[in-house]
């Protein structure tokens, strides 16, 4: 699912040293795979779930590297691989944003993840857990994020969900796949920063959400807003 990103100049991976475009990520993944004696193959993202799952099961596939949406899709399919063999390559860049958010006083937990952009590519969204959202000074938080050298401008979330209780597993791990599915469709307050610096978060209203849905439709990306069906056994 990375091979369909060939030629994509949007940011795909952020490290301390540099930012990689998706095209560079694919090229470097192919090069490193060859050095390790592995073969990098693509998964056709236009095939339906059952066909994709069947093709993976019939292939000697040991590890799958995908973008966030691809990884989330594969992790809910019966592909014959344990979940830890499906790698979300975007996690590496979001971990830094999460660490910076957790340093801020009053933030109890944080998760950063990609959500679809209405025009192309993805937007960086974050969800934070606080005791009282009304007491969170968003202007101060925006100023704090702007001064953090380890994330830079592109590591500052464009969308910010503020919650008193983020969804977690039994082991207290934040369930990012649910946050990605919810996007901005949640009862928790969501704020948005659009345009250029300085960073300024404003509430995402019901009218704004309808406007986003219309924008997805205009650019032929409304299918990205459809939540995946939950598969049940039996």
C-alpha positions in Angstrom: 0.0 0.0 0.0 3.0 2.2 -0.1 3.7 1.7 -3.8 0.5 3.7 -4.7 2.3 6.7 -3.1 5.0 6.8 -5.8 5.3 10.4 -7.1 3.4 11.8 -4.0 5.3 14.9 -2.8 3.3 15.3 0.4 5.1 14.7 3.7 5.2 11.0 4.6 7.7 10.7 7.4 9.3 13.1 9.8 12.5 12.4 11.7 14.8 14.5 13.8 17.1 15.0 10.8 14.6 15.7 8.0 11.2 15.3 6.5 10.6 12.7 3.8 8.0 12.9 1.0 5.9 9.8 0.4 7.8 9.2 -2.9 11.1 9.3 -0.9 9.7 6.9 1.7 8.8 4.4 -1.0 12.2 4.6 -2.7 14.1 4.3 0.5 11.9 1.4 1.7 12.6 -0.5 -1.6 16.4 0.2 -1.3 16.6 -1.0 2.3 14.5 -4.0 1.6 16.8 -5.0 -1.2 19.8 -4.7 1.1 18.2 -6.9 3.6 17.4 -9.6 1.1 13.7 -8.8 1.1 11.4 -8.1 -1.8 9.1 -5.0 -1.6 5.7 -5.6 -3.3 2.6 -3.6 -3.6 -1.0 -4.2 -2.5 -3.6 -2.9 -4.9 -5.7 -0.5 -2.7 -8.6 -0.6 -5.1 -9.5 -4.2 -4.4 -12.2 -5.1 -2.0 -11.4 -6.4 1.5 -12.0 -10.1 0.9 -9.8 -10.1 -2.3 -7.0 -8.2 -0.5 -7.1 -10.5 2.4 -7.1 -13.6 0.2 -4.1 -12.4 -1.9 -2.0 -11.6 1.2 -2.8 -15.1 2.7 -1.7 -16.7 -0.5 1.6 -14.8 -0.6 4.8 -15.5 1.5 4.3 -12.1 3.2 6.2 -11.6 6.5 5.8 -7.9 7.1 3.5 -5.2 5.7 4.3 -1.5 5.9 1.5 0.9 5.1 0.3 4.4 5.6 -2.2 5.1 8.4 -5.3 4.3 6.5 -3.8 1.2 4.9 -2.6 -0.2 8.2 -6.0 0.4 9.9 -7.7 -1.4 7.0 -5.4 -4.4 7.1 -5.5 -4.8 10.8 -9.2 -5.5 10.8 -8.9 -8.1 8.0 -8.1 -11.8 8.3 -4.7 -11.7 6.5 -2.9 -14.5 8.4 -0.5 -12.2 10.1 -0.5 -11.0 13.7 -1.3 -7.2 14.2 2.3 -6.4 15.0 3.4 -7.5 11.5 1.4 -4.6 10.0 3.4 -1.4 10.5 2.0 2.1 10.4 4.9 4.1 9.0 3.4 7.4 10.2 3.6 6.4 13.8 7.3 7.4 13.9 6.5 11.0 13.1 3.4 11.3 15.4 5.2 10.0 18.4 7.2 13.2 18.7 4.1 15.3 18.6 2.5 13.1 21.3 5.6 13.5 23.5 5.5 17.3 23.1 1.8 17.4 24.0 2.3 15.3 27.1 4.9 17.7 28.3 2.4 20.5 28.5 1.0 21.1 32.1 -2.6 19.7 32.5 -2.5 17.3 29.6 -3.0 13.8 31.0 -2.7 11.8 27.8 -2.3 12.5 24.1 -2.5 10.8 20.7 -1.5 12.1 17.3 -2.7 10.5 14.1 -3.5 11.3 10.4 -7.0 12.1 9.1 -7.8 12.7 5.5 -7.5 16.1 4.0 -10.5 17.2 1.9 -8.2 18.1 -1.0 -5.4 15.6 -1.0 -3.2 13.7 1.4 -3.7 13.9 5.2 -3.9 16.3 8.0 -2.3 15.9 11.4 -4.9 15.6 14.2 -4.3 15.1 17.9 -6.6 14.2 20.8 -5.7 15.2 24.3 -7.2 14.2 27.7 -7.6 16.9 30.3 -9.6 17.1 33.6 -11.6 20.1 32.5 -11.6 21.3 28.9 -13.0 24.7 29.9 -9.8 25.4 31.9 -7.5 24.7 29.0 -5.9 27.9 27.6 -5.8 27.2 23.9 -3.9 30.4 23.2 -1.2 29.4 25.6 -1.1 25.8 24.2 -0.7 27.2 20.7 2.1 29.4 21.8 3.8 26.5 23.5 3.6 24.3 20.4 5.0 27.0 18.2 8.2 27.2 20.3 9.0 23.5 20.3 12.0 22.9 18.1 11.6 19.1 18.0 8.3 19.2 16.0 8.5 22.3 13.9 5.5 23.8 12.1 4.5 20.6 10.3 4.3 18.7 13.6 1.7 21.0 15.1 -1.8 19.4 14.9 -4.2 21.1 12.5 -7.1 19.6 14.4 -7.3 19.2 18.1 -9.8 17.1 20.0 -10.2 17.9 23.7 -11.6 15.1 25.9 -12.0 14.2 29.5 -11.7 10.5 28.7 -10.0 9.1 25.6 -10.8 5.5 24.5 -8.3 3.0 25.9 -7.7 -0.7 25.9 -7.7 -2.9 29.0 -3.9 -2.2 29.3 -4.6 1.6 29.1 -3.3 2.0 25.6 -5.1 4.8 23.6 -7.2 3.2 20.8 -5.9 5.3 17.9 -8.0 3.4 15.4 -11.2 4.6 17.0 -9.9 8.2 17.1 -9.1 8.0 13.4 -12.5 6.6 12.6 -14.2 9.4 14.7 -12.1 12.1 13.1 -14.0 15.3 14.0 -17.4 13.6 14.3 -17.4 13.5 18.1 -19.3 15.1 21.0 -15.9 16.2 22.3 -14.9 19.8 21.4 -12.7 19.9 18.3 -10.6 23.0 17.4 -8.9 23.8 14.1 -5.9 25.7 13.0 -6.0 26.6 9.3 -3.7 28.9 7.3 -0.2 30.0 8.1 1.4 30.8 11.5 0.9 32.1 14.0 -1.0 29.1 15.4 -4.5 29.9 16.4 -7.1 27.3 17.3 -10.8 28.1 16.7 -13.8 25.9 17.5 -14.9 23.5 14.7 -18.7 24.1 14.6 -21.4 21.9 13.2 -21.5 24.3 10.2 -17.8 23.8 9.8 -18.2 20.1 9.8 -20.9 20.2 7.1 -18.6 22.5 5.1 -15.8 19.9 5.4 -18.1 17.2 4.1 -19.0 19.4 1.1 -15.4 20.0 0.4 -14.6 16.3 0.4 -17.4 15.8 -2.1 -16.2 18.6 -4.4 -12.8 17.0 -4.6 -14.1 13.4 -5.1 -12.9 12.2 -1.7 -16.2 11.7 0.1 -15.5 7.9 0.3 -12.7 8.7 2.8 -15.4 9.8 5.3 -17.2 6.4 5.3 -16.4 4.6 8.5 -15.3 0.9 8.1 -17.8 -1.7 9.1 -17.0 -3.6 12.3 -16.5 -7.3 11.6 -17.9 -9.7 14.1 -17.2 -13.4 14.5 -20.0 -15.9 14.1 
